[in-house]
Amino acid sequence: MPTIEVGRVCVKLNGRETGQKCVIVDVIDKNFVLVTGPKKLSGVRRRRTNVKHLEPTEESIDIKKGASDDDVAKVIGKGKKADAFKESVLPKQVLVTA
C-alpha cells in the first residue's frame, strides 16, 4: 500500500495548519505533493507541501488526480467523514522540563 498517493487523507505536522486533516490531490515529485482541506471543511487551503510535513492516515477517498476543492468536498460528504475533517488532530507534544 503506497502511503503517498492521490486521495490519501493526511494530517499536517508543520505550519499554521498543524493538526488539520487534508487530502493529497496530486503528487508533484518524490518530495512534494499538492494538498487541499478543502478550506471550507478543515481550514487547509490548496498548496504544495513537503511530504515530510505530512502524517498519512489509513483513510483514503476516491478522487481523480488534480480534483477541484468542490469535487473533494462532494466526496467527503456531510456524514461522519466531514465531521472528522473539522476536528483538529494535534500531534503529541513533548514535555520539556527545566
N, CA, C and O atoms as a GROMACS GRO file, in nm:
protein
  392
    1MET      N    1   0.084  -0.119   0.000
    1MET     CA    2   0.000   0.000   0.000
    1MET      C    3   0.088   0.125   0.000
    1MET      O    4   0.157   0.151   0.099
    2PRO      N    5   0.088   0.201  -0.107
    2PRO     CA    6   0.166   0.325  -0.106
    2PRO      C    7   0.103   0.428  -0.012
    2PRO      O    8  -0.019   0.446  -0.012
    3THR      N    9   0.185   0.493   0.067
    3THR     CA   10   0.130   0.589   0.163
    3THR      C   11   0.108   0.726   0.103
    3THR      O   12   0.017   0.798   0.145
    4ILE      N   13   0.188   0.763   0.006
    4ILE     CA   14   0.172   0.894  -0.058
    4ILE      C   15   0.110   0.870  -0.195
    4ILE      O   16   0.179   0.838  -0.291
    5GLU      N   17  -0.022   0.888  -0.202
    5GLU     CA   18  -0.096   0.865  -0.325
    5GLU      C   19  -0.213   0.962  -0.332
    5GLU      O   20  -0.253   1.018  -0.230
    6VAL      N   21  -0.267   0.983  -0.450
    6VAL     CA   22  -0.381   1.071  -0.468
    6VAL      C   23  -0.501   1.014  -0.392
    6VAL      O   24  -0.535   0.896  -0.407
    7GLY      N   25  -0.564   1.098  -0.312
    7GLY     CA   26  -0.680   1.057  -0.233
    7GLY      C   27  -0.649   1.019  -0.090
    7GLY      O   28  -0.741   0.998  -0.011
    8ARG      N   29  -0.522   1.010  -0.054
    8ARG     CA   30  -0.484   0.973   0.083
    8ARG      C   31  -0.513   1.089   0.178
    8ARG      O   32  -0.480   1.204   0.148
    9VAL      N   33  -0.575   1.059   0.290
    9VAL     CA   34  -0.602   1.160   0.394
    9VAL      C   35  -0.480   1.167   0.483
    9VAL      O   36  -0.429   1.064   0.527
   10CYS      N   37  -0.433   1.288   0.511
   10CYS     CA   38  -0.314   1.309   0.592
   10CYS      C   39  -0.341   1.414   0.699
   10CYS      O   40  -0.441   1.486   0.694
   11VAL      N   41  -0.251   1.421   0.796
   11VAL     CA   42  -0.255   1.525   0.899
   11VAL      C   43  -0.131   1.611   0.881
   11VAL      O   44  -0.020   1.558   0.870
   12LYS      N   45  -0.149   1.742   0.878
   12LYS     CA   46  -0.036   1.834   0.864
   12LYS      C   47   0.040   1.840   0.996
   12LYS      O   48  -0.020   1.851   1.103
   13LEU      N   49   0.173   1.832   0.988
   13LEU     CA   50   0.257   1.831   1.107
   13LEU      C   51   0.324   1.965   1.135
   13LEU      O   52   0.361   1.993   1.249
   14ASN      N   53   0.340   2.048   1.032
   14ASN     CA   54   0.410   2.176   1.048
   14ASN      C   55   0.329   2.290   0.989
   14ASN      O   56   0.242   2.268   0.904
   15GLY      N   57   0.358   2.411   1.034
   15GLY     CA   58   0.295   2.529   0.977
   15GLY      C   59   0.173   2.574   1.054
   15GLY      O   60   0.141   2.518   1.160
   16ARG      N   61   0.105   2.673   1.002
   16ARG     CA   62  -0.011   2.730   1.070
   16ARG      C   63  -0.128   2.635   1.071
   16ARG      O   64  -0.222   2.653   1.149
   17GLU      N   65  -0.126   2.533   0.986
   17GLU     CA   66  -0.236   2.437   0.978
   17GLU      C   67  -0.203   2.306   1.050
   17GLU      O   68  -0.261   2.202   1.020
   18THR      N   69  -0.110   2.311   1.145
   18THR     CA   70  -0.068   2.193   1.219
   18THR      C   71  -0.188   2.126   1.285
   18THR      O   72  -0.270   2.191   1.350
   19GLY      N   73  -0.197   1.995   1.267
   19GLY     CA   74  -0.304   1.918   1.328
   19GLY      C   75  -0.430   1.907   1.245
   19GLY      O   76  -0.523   1.836   1.284
   20GLN      N   77  -0.436   1.977   1.132
   20GLN     CA   78  -0.555   1.973   1.047
   20GLN      C   79  -0.543   1.860   0.944
   20GLN      O   80  -0.434   1.829   0.896
   21LYS      N   81  -0.657   1.801   0.911
   21LYS     CA   82  -0.659   1.695   0.810
   21LYS      C   83  -0.666   1.755   0.670
   21LYS      O   84  -0.726   1.861   0.649
   22CYS      N   85  -0.603   1.686   0.575
   22CYS     CA   86  -0.604   1.729   0.436
   22CYS      C   87  -0.602   1.606   0.346
   22CYS      O   88  -0.585   1.494   0.393
   23VAL      N   89  -0.621   1.628   0.216
   23VAL     CA   90  -0.624   1.520   0.118
   23VAL      C   91  -0.520   1.549   0.011
   23VAL      O   92  -0.507   1.663  -0.034
   24ILE      N   93  -0.445   1.447  -0.029
   24ILE     CA   94  -0.347   1.463  -0.136
   24ILE      C   95  -0.422   1.464  -0.269
   24ILE      O   96  -0.496   1.371  -0.300
   25VAL      N   97  -0.404   1.571  -0.346
   25VAL     CA   98  -0.472   1.589  -0.473
   25VAL      C   99  -0.381   1.552  -0.591
   25VAL      O  100  -0.429   1.505  -0.694
   26ASP      N  101  -0.250   1.574  -0.576
   26ASP     CA  102  -0.156   1.545  -0.683
   26ASP      C  103  -0.018   1.520  -0.622
   26ASP      O  104   0.019   1.583  -0.523
   27VAL      N  105   0.056   1.427  -0.682
   27VAL     CA  106   0.194   1.401  -0.641
   27VAL      C  107   0.284   1.474  -0.740
   27VAL      O  108   0.287   1.440  -0.858
   28ILE      N  109   0.356   1.575  -0.692
   28ILE     CA  110   0.440   1.658  -0.779
   28ILE      C  111   0.572   1.586  -0.810
   28ILE      O  112   0.608   1.571  -0.926
   29ASP      N  113   0.642   1.542  -0.706
   29ASP     CA  114   0.762   1.461  -0.722
   29ASP      C  115   0.781   1.383  -0.592
   29ASP      O  116   0.688   1.373  -0.512
   30LYS      N  117   0.899   1.326  -0.571
   30LYS     CA  118   0.917   1.240  -0.454
   30LYS      C  119   0.918   1.319  -0.322
   30LYS      O  120   0.905   1.259  -0.215
   31ASN      N  121   0.933   1.451  -0.329
   31ASN     CA  122   0.939   1.531  -0.207
   31ASN      C  123   0.816   1.618  -0.184
   31ASN      O  124   0.792   1.659  -0.070
   32PHE      N  125   0.739   1.648  -0.287
   32PHE     CA  126   0.628   1.743  -0.273
   32PHE      C  127   0.498   1.687  -0.328
   32PHE      O  128   0.497   1.612  -0.426
   33VAL      N  129   0.388   1.725  -0.262
   33VAL     CA  130   0.254   1.689  -0.307
   33VAL      C  131   0.166   1.814  -0.301
   33VAL      O  132   0.199   1.911  -0.233
   34LEU      N  133   0.055   1.810  -0.373
   34LEU     CA  134  -0.045   1.916  -0.368
   34LEU      C  135  -0.157   1.867  -0.278
   34LEU      O  136  -0.215   1.761  -0.303
   35VAL      N  137  -0.188   1.944  -0.173
   35VAL     CA  138  -0.292   1.904  -0.078
   35VAL      C  139  -0.401   2.010  -0.072
   35VAL      O  140  -0.381   2.126  -0.108
   36THR      N  141  -0.518   1.967  -0.026
   36THR     CA  142  -0.628   2.059   0.000
   36THR      C  143  -0.707   2.006   0.117
   36THR      O  144  -0.703   1.886   0.146
   37GLY      N  145  -0.778   2.094   0.185
   37GLY     CA  146  -0.859   2.056   0.301
   37GLY      C  147  -0.991   1.993   0.266
   37GLY      O  148  -1.019   1.886   0.319
   38PRO      N  149  -1.070   2.046   0.186
   38PRO     CA  150  -1.073   2.183   0.136
   38PRO      C  151  -1.094   2.283   0.248
   38PRO      O  152  -1.138   2.248   0.357
   39LYS      N  153  -1.062   2.407   0.220
   39LYS     CA  154  -1.059   2.512   0.323
   39LYS      C  155  -1.191   2.524   0.398
   39LYS      O  156  -1.191   2.548   0.518
   40LYS      N  157  -1.304   2.509   0.328
   40LYS     CA  158  -1.432   2.526   0.397
   40LYS      C  159  -1.464   2.410   0.492
   40LYS      O  160  -1.549   2.424   0.579
   41LEU      N  161  -1.395   2.295   0.477
   41LEU     CA  162  -1.418   2.183   0.568
   41LEU      C  163  -1.318   2.179   0.682
   41LEU      O  164  -1.356   2.173   0.799
   42SER      N  165  -1.189   2.182   0.648
   42SER     CA  166  -1.088   2.164   0.752
   42SER      C  167  -1.001   2.286   0.777
   42SER      O  168  -0.928   2.290   0.875
   43GLY      N  169  -1.007   2.386   0.689
   43GLY     CA  170  -0.926   2.505   0.706
   43GLY      C  171  -0.793   2.499   0.635
   43GLY      O  172  -0.716   2.595   0.641
   44VAL      N  173  -0.763   2.388   0.567
   44VAL     CA  174  -0.637   2.376   0.494
   44VAL      C  175  -0.661   2.422   0.351
   44VAL      O  176  -0.744   2.366   0.279
   45ARG      N  177  -0.586   2.524   0.309
   45ARG     CA  178  -0.604   2.572   0.173
   45ARG      C  179  -0.518   2.490   0.077
   45ARG      O  180  -0.425   2.422   0.120
   46ARG      N  181  -0.551   2.495  -0.049
   46ARG     CA  182  -0.481   2.418  -0.152
   46ARG      C  183  -0.339   2.472  -0.166
   46ARG      O  184  -0.320   2.591  -0.192
   47ARG      N  185  -0.239   2.385  -0.148
   47ARG     CA  186  -0.100   2.428  -0.155
   47ARG      C  187  -0.004   2.311  -0.174
   47ARG      O  188  -0.039   2.195  -0.150
   48ARG      N  189   0.115   2.344  -0.217
   48ARG     CA  190   0.222   2.246  -0.229
   48ARG      C  191   0.281   2.224  -0.091
   48ARG      O  192   0.306   2.320  -0.017
   49THR      N  193   0.304   2.098  -0.055
   49THR     CA  194   0.353   2.065   0.078
   49THR      C  195   0.462   1.959   0.068
   49THR      O  196   0.454   1.868  -0.014
   50ASN      N  197   0.562   1.971   0.152
   50ASN     CA  198   0.667   1.870   0.161
   50ASN      C  199   0.608   1.745   0.227
   50ASN      O  200   0.534   1.757   0.325
   51VAL      N  201   0.640   1.627   0.175
   51VAL     CA  202   0.585   1.504   0.231
   51VAL      C  203   0.635   1.479   0.373
   51VAL      O  204   0.572   1.405   0.448
   52LYS      N  205   0.746   1.539   0.411
   52LYS     CA  206   0.798   1.525   0.547
   52LYS      C  207   0.710   1.599   0.648
   52LYS      O  208   0.720   1.574   0.768
   53HIS      N  209   0.625   1.688   0.600
   53HIS     CA  210   0.537   1.765   0.687
   53HIS      C  211   0.398   1.705   0.696
   53HIS      O  212   0.306   1.768   0.748
   54LEU      N  213   0.381   1.582   0.646
   54LEU     CA  214   0.251   1.515   0.647
   54LEU      C  215   0.261   1.382   0.720
   54LEU      O  216   0.363   1.313   0.714
   55GLU      N  217   0.154   1.346   0.789
   55GLU     CA  218   0.142   1.215   0.852
   55GLU      C  219   0.025   1.144   0.784
   55GLU      O  220  -0.091   1.177   0.810
   56PRO      N  221   0.053   1.046   0.695
   56PRO     CA  222  -0.056   0.976   0.627
   56PRO      C  223  -0.141   0.895   0.725
   56PRO      O  224  -0.088   0.838   0.821
   57THR      N  225  -0.271   0.890   0.702
   57THR     CA  226  -0.360   0.807   0.783
   57THR      C  227  -0.399   0.685   0.701
   57THR      O  228  -0.361   0.672   0.585
   58GLU      N  229  -0.476   0.596   0.762
   58GLU     CA  230  -0.523   0.477   0.691
   58GLU      C  231  -0.638   0.511   0.597
   58GLU      O  232  -0.671   0.432   0.509
   59GLU      N  233  -0.700   0.627   0.616
   59GLU     CA  234  -0.815   0.666   0.535
   59GLU      C  235  -0.772   0.715   0.397
   59GLU      O  236  -0.664   0.772   0.381
   60SER      N  237  -0.856   0.691   0.299
   60SER     CA  238  -0.837   0.749   0.167
   60SER      C  239  -0.974   0.768   0.104
   60SER      O  240  -1.071   0.701   0.140
   61ILE      N  241  -0.981   0.860   0.008
   61ILE     CA  242  -1.105   0.884  -0.063
   61ILE      C  243  -1.078   0.865  -0.212
   61ILE      O  244  -0.964   0.876  -0.256
   62ASP      N  245  -1.182   0.837  -0.288
   62ASP     CA  246  -1.168   0.810  -0.430
   62ASP      C  247  -1.186   0.938  -0.510
   62ASP      O  248  -1.299   0.980  -0.538
   63ILE      N  249  -1.074   1.001  -0.547
   63ILE     CA  250  -1.077   1.122  -0.629
   63ILE      C  251  -0.979   1.106  -0.743
   63ILE      O  252  -0.888   1.023  -0.738
   64LYS      N  253  -0.997   1.188  -0.847
   64LYS     CA  254  -0.905   1.188  -0.960
   64LYS      C  255  -0.789   1.283  -0.932
   64LYS      O  256  -0.800   1.374  -0.850
   65LYS      N  257  -0.678   1.260  -1.001
   65LYS     CA  258  -0.561   1.347  -0.988
   65LYS      C  259  -0.599   1.488  -1.030
   65LYS      O  260  -0.656   1.508  -1.138
   66GLY      N  261  -0.568   1.587  -0.946
   66GLY     CA  262  -0.596   1.726  -0.976
   66GLY      C  263  -0.740   1.767  -0.951
   66GLY      O  264  -0.785   1.869  -1.004
   67ALA      N  265  -0.814   1.691  -0.871
   67ALA     CA  266  -0.955   1.722  -0.844
   67ALA      C  267  -0.968   1.859  -0.779
   67ALA      O  268  -0.880   1.902  -0.704
   68SER      N  269  -1.078   1.928  -0.809
   68SER     CA  270  -1.102   2.061  -0.752
   68SER      C  271  -1.147   2.048  -0.607
   68SER      O  272  -1.183   1.939  -0.561
   69ASP      N  273  -1.144   2.159  -0.534
   69ASP     CA  274  -1.188   2.160  -0.396
   69ASP      C  275  -1.334   2.119  -0.384
   69ASP      O  276  -1.372   2.050  -0.290
   70ASP      N  277  -1.417   2.161  -0.480
   70ASP     CA  278  -1.559   2.124  -0.477
   70ASP      C  279  -1.578   1.973  -0.496
   70ASP      O  280  -1.663   1.913  -0.430
   71ASP      N  281  -1.499   1.913  -0.585
   71ASP     CA  282  -1.507   1.768  -0.606
   71ASP      C  283  -1.468   1.693  -0.480
   71ASP      O  284  -1.532   1.594  -0.443
   72VAL      N  285  -1.362   1.738  -0.413
   72VAL     CA  286  -1.316   1.674  -0.290
   72VAL      C  287  -1.423   1.687  -0.181
   72VAL      O  288  -1.451   1.592  -0.109
   73ALA      N  289  -1.483   1.806  -0.170
   73ALA     CA  290  -1.586   1.829  -0.069
   73ALA      C  291  -1.707   1.739  -0.094
   73ALA      O  292  -1.767   1.689   0.002
   74LYS      N  293  -1.744   1.718  -0.220
   74LYS     CA  294  -1.858   1.631  -0.252
   74LYS      C  295  -1.831   1.488  -0.211
   74LYS      O  296  -1.920   1.421  -0.158
   75VAL      N  297  -1.708   1.440  -0.234
   75VAL     CA  298  -1.673   1.302  -0.199
   75VAL      C  299  -1.673   1.283  -0.048
   75VAL      O  300  -1.718   1.181   0.003
   76ILE      N  301  -1.621   1.382   0.023
   76ILE     CA  302  -1.617   1.372   0.169
   76ILE      C  303  -1.759   1.372   0.225
   76ILE      O  304  -1.788   1.301   0.322
   77GLY      N  305  -1.846   1.451   0.164
   77GLY     CA  306  -1.987   1.448   0.203
   77GLY      C  307  -2.015   1.523   0.331
   77GLY      O  308  -1.935   1.606   0.376
   78LYS      N  309  -2.128   1.492   0.389
   78LYS     CA  310  -2.171   1.562   0.510
   78LYS      C  311  -2.186   1.469   0.629
   78LYS      O  312  -2.240   1.510   0.732
   79GLY      N  313  -2.140   1.347   0.619
   79GLY     CA  314  -2.156   1.250   0.727
   79GLY      C  315  -2.045   1.260   0.829
   79GLY      O  316  -1.996   1.368   0.861
   80LYS      N  317  -2.006   1.146   0.880
   80LYS     CA  318  -1.902   1.140   0.982
   80LYS      C  319  -1.766   1.182   0.928
   80LYS      O  320  -1.684   1.236   1.001
   81LYS      N  321  -1.743   1.158   0.798
   81LYS     CA  322  -1.615   1.200   0.738
   81LYS      C  323  -1.600   1.351   0.745
   81LYS      O  324  -1.491   1.400   0.776
   82ALA      N  325  -1.706   1.424   0.716
   82ALA     CA  326  -1.699   1.571   0.719
   82ALA      C  327  -1.674   1.619   0.862
   82ALA      O  328  -1.596   1.712   0.883
   83ASP      N  329  -1.739   1.557   0.959
   83ASP     CA  330  -1.716   1.594   1.099
   83ASP      C  331  -1.573   1.564   1.140
   83ASP      O  332  -1.512   1.640   1.215
   84ALA      N  333  -1.518   1.452   1.092
   84ALA     CA  334  -1.381   1.414   1.126
   84ALA      C  335  -1.281   1.513   1.066
   84ALA      O  336  -1.176   1.537   1.126
   85PHE      N  337  -1.313   1.571   0.951
   85PHE     CA  338  -1.222   1.668   0.889
   85PHE      C  339  -1.220   1.799   0.967
   85PHE      O  340  -1.118   1.868   0.968
   86LYS      N  341  -1.329   1.833   1.031
   86LYS     CA  342  -1.335   1.959   1.106
   86LYS      C  343  -1.258   1.951   1.237
   86LYS      O  344  -1.217   2.054   1.291
   87GLU      N  345  -1.239   1.831   1.289
   87GLU     CA  346  -1.168   1.814   1.416
   87GLU      C  347  -1.018   1.829   1.394
   87GLU      O  348  -0.964   1.782   1.294
   88SER      N  349  -0.954   1.895   1.487
   88SER     CA  350  -0.809   1.911   1.482
   88SER      C  351  -0.745   1.791   1.550
   88SER      O  352  -0.789   1.747   1.656
   89VAL      N  353  -0.641   1.738   1.489
   89VAL     CA  354  -0.567   1.626   1.545
   89VAL      C  355  -0.430   1.678   1.581
   89VAL      O  356  -0.340   1.679   1.498
   90LEU      N  357  -0.415   1.721   1.703
   90LEU     CA  358  -0.287   1.780   1.743
   90LEU      C  359  -0.185   1.669   1.770
   90LEU      O  360  -0.217   1.570   1.834
   91PRO      N  361  -0.063   1.687   1.720
   91PRO     CA  362   0.040   1.588   1.744
   91PRO      C  363   0.078   1.585   1.892
   91PRO      O  364   0.057   1.681   1.965
   92LYS      N  365   0.134   1.472   1.934
   92LYS     CA  366   0.177   1.459   2.073
   92LYS      C  367   0.283   1.563   2.103
   92LYS      O  368   0.380   1.579   2.029
   93GLN      N  369   0.263   1.633   2.212
   93GLN     CA  370   0.358   1.737   2.246
   93GLN      C  371   0.461   1.680   2.344
   93GLN      O  372   0.431   1.596   2.428
   94VAL      N  373   0.581   1.729   2.330
   94VAL     CA  374   0.691   1.684   2.414
   94VAL      C  375   0.695   1.773   2.537
   94VAL      O  376   0.697   1.896   2.526
   95LEU      N  377   0.696   1.712   2.653
   95LEU     CA  378   0.702   1.785   2.777
   95LEU      C  379   0.848   1.819   2.807
   95LEU      O  380   0.932   1.730   2.822
   96VAL      N  381   0.877   1.946   2.816
   96VAL     CA  382   1.013   1.992   2.841
   96VAL      C  383   1.019   2.044   2.984
   96VAL      O  384   0.943   2.133   3.021
   97THR      N  385   1.108   1.989   3.062
   97THR     CA  386   1.125   2.036   3.200
   97THR      C  387   1.258   2.106   3.214
   97THR      O  388   1.358   2.064   3.155
   98ALA      N  389   1.259   2.211   3.288
   98ALA     CA  390   1.382   2.289   3.303
   98ALA      C  391   1.462   2.244   3.422
   98ALA      O  392   1.568   2.299   3.449
   0.00000   0.00000   0.00000
